[in-house]
């Protein structure tokens, strides 16, 4: 049999199994200036998973109003939390990078043996999902593990990450094997890590009121079958049970509503105001739906929430950071990855 050699311009073929692991978070602008913000908001708010509205109507609203007014306002908010003396700039970019570096170290034997490669991406902004997937493929990865960094599933978060991965896959003649880490809203290690973060925040003070704030979604999405609300409430219940916290002093709310339609309630800002008016002496607040601190936690909760609580007569306000790059948080991500690459590495 006369077998011709592979052409010189033929794509490189993997010589042995190699697993690419990609951590993905929501996204971040490249900077806080008008153009960077407009570019980011355009990509984010054009996603039909994020805004489920008639395309023609939303296009008019987005391009006629929002993208002409919101970039400046959002840029000022981002500027309050921007890491101006650090190359990452964005806190979310920094923590996601550190999480990926930690996983790389945890899998150092596999990485050193050319059996694994770890990277990170953003659904909106940079580095993009298609860019990172192509880099993994070029590195010889014929197996992919996608890690959406969302403990609770929502169509506007986990699903849109998978959509973007599938779009890239559609263009590949030789598609890698694909796995995706499932939501971990009730994983024992996740609940334990959250509980330890709450306990650490109360090391030198007595327990009073704890507010657990999740990012909201339009109520309509929940009614149509999105499991997000159910998974948030299960996380909150398991955490309260783990902490053995007084139910009357334990509150769950939803933040970051956008637009005129009803979102999941109770709203975080209204809850903070009510607790202040009720004379709460000490309020601790956390956002367990975020794997890393970002605009919605650092600015909306720790800054705006604090100001609202104090201005309405509240006492001491404590923001409990996300798991971020702390050992508990990174150990959790590593555990999830190891559970999902069984048989591959």
C-alpha positions, -999 to 999 in steps of 0.1 A, spaced: 0 0 0 15 33 -11 9 58 17 17 94 9 33 116 36 12 142 54 14 176 36 36 201 53 7 225 58 -15 198 75 -26 207 110 -6 192 138 -21 159 150 -20 151 187 4 122 194 -11 113 228 -42 122 249 -39 158 263 -66 175 284 -72 213 281 -89 228 311 -105 262 307 -119 283 336 -145 308 324 -160 338 342 -185 364 330 -163 391 317 -148 425 322 -140 456 301 -104 462 291 -105 496 308 -128 521 324 -128 546 295 -159 552 274 -148 531 243 -138 501 264 -170 502 284 -191 507 253 -175 477 235 -179 455 266 -215 465 272 -224 460 235 -211 424 236 -227 416 270 -261 431 264 -264 418 228 -264 383 241 -299 369 237 -294 347 268 -288 379 289 -317 399 275 -346 379 262 -366 404 242 -376 409 206 -344 415 187 -356 445 167 -370 462 198 -339 455 219 -316 466 191 -333 500 191 -331 504 228 -296 492 231 -281 512 203 -303 542 206 -302 547 243 -282 524 265 -249 524 246 -250 562 244 -256 567 281 -245 537 302 -208 535 292 -199 567 311 -220 557 342 -206 521 343 -171 534 337 -173 555 368 -185 525 388 -157 503 375 -132 531 382 -140 528 419 -128 492 421 -102 492 393 -67 480 403 -49 510 388 -14 499 400 -17 463 388 -14 450 353 -47 431 355 -67 462 362 -100 443 367 -104 425 400 -123 397 382 -95 392 357 -69 391 385 -87 365 406 -96 343 376 -60 343 365 -49 334 400 -74 306 401 -61 291 368 -25 294 381 -34 275 412 -50 247 392 -19 246 370 2 241 402 -22 214 415 -19 195 383 18 202 378 27 166 372 2 163 344 12 197 330 49 189 332 42 155 315 24 173 286 -9 156 296 -27 187 306 -29 224 299 -48 250 320 -61 284 309 -88 309 316 -112 330 296 -140 356 298 -174 351 282 -174 388 274 -143 408 268 -107 395 269 -93 369 268 -122 354 248 -134 319 248 -127 312 210 -91 326 215 -84 303 244 -100 272 228 -79 277 197 -48 280 219 -56 248 236 -62 230 203 -29 244 189 -12 230 221 -23 196 211 -53 192 234 -78 166 221 -99 167 253 -115 198 268 -129 204 303 -149 237 305 -153 251 340 -180 278 341 -173 296 374 -209 298 384 -220 277 414 -257 281 404 -269 274 369 -286 302 349 -293 304 312 -277 339 313 -244 325 327 -236 288 325 -257 282 293 -242 311 274 -207 299 282 -216 265 267 -232 283 237 -199 300 229 -180 268 232 -204 250 209 -201 278 183 -164 272 182 -169 235 181 -191 238 151 -162 252 131 -138 223 139 -133 194 116 -117 173 143 -137 182 175 -121 175 208 -139 154 234 -158 177 256 -169 179 293 -184 207 313 -183 210 351 -219 210 364 -231 237 389 -219 230 424 -246 249 444 -249 220 469 -214 206 469 -203 199 505 -169 215 500 -185 247 486 -209 250 515 -181 243 540 -159 270 523 -187 296 525 -193 287 562 -156 292 570 -156 326 554 -186 337 575 -170 323 606 -138 341 599 -157 374 595 -172 369 629 -140 358 647 -139 389 668 -176 399 670 -209 383 679 -233 371 653 -261 394 645 -277 396 610 -264 379 579 -276 389 544 -269 364 516 -272 382 483 -274 365 449 -274 382 415 -309 385 403 -326 374 371 -360 386 356 -388 367 373 -400 358 338 -369 336 333 -377 317 365 -413 312 355 -402 298 322 -381 271 339 -347 285 348 -335 266 379 -314 294 392 -337 306 420 -342 270 433 -304 264 434 -298 298 451 -323 290 478 -308 255 483 -273 270 487 -287 295 512 -305 268 532 -275 245 533 -253 274 544 -277 284 572 -279 248 584 -241 245 583 -237 277 604 -266 269 626 -276 305 622 -307 320 638 -334 319 611 -348 352 621 -314 369 616 -307 352 583 -318 369 551 -317 360 514 -320 386 486 -313 393 449 -293 422 435 -283 440 403 -318 443 387 -318 460 353 -348 474 334 -385 479 342 -397 443 346 -399 425 379 -369 405 390 -365 379 417 -373 393 451 -367 405 477 -343 430 463 -310 435 481 -310 473 482 -345 473 497 -336 446 522 -305 466 533 -326 497 538 -353 478 558 -327 462 581 -312 496 588 -346 510 596 -352 480 619 -322 491 639 -299 463 631 -266 469 649 -244 448 628 -251 435 593 -227 411 575 -233 406 538 -219 380 513 -225 370 477 -220 332 474 -231 332 437 -198 348 427 -166 328 425 -146 360 426 -151 396 436 -162 419 408 -181 451 402 -213 437 416 -197 428 449 -170 453 455 -189 484 443 -226 475 445 -225 457 478 -194 468 497 -196 505 487 -232 513 477 -247 488 501 -226 501 530 -235 537 522 -272 528 521 -271 509 554 -253 537 572 -274 565 557 -306 548 569 -294 545 605 -278 511 604 -249 502 626 -217 483 617 -215 469 581 -192 440 572 -187 428 537 -175 391 535 -153 387 504 -160 360 478 -138 329 479 -115 345 453 -79 332 454 -81 321 490 -70 285 497 -106 274 504 -119 288 471 -90 275 450 -91 241 467 -128 239 458 -121 246 421 -93 221 420 -116 195 436 -143 201 410 -118 197 382 -103 165 396 -138 150 399 -145 158 363 -112 147 346 -115 112 360 -103 88 334 -86 115 314 -55 123 335 
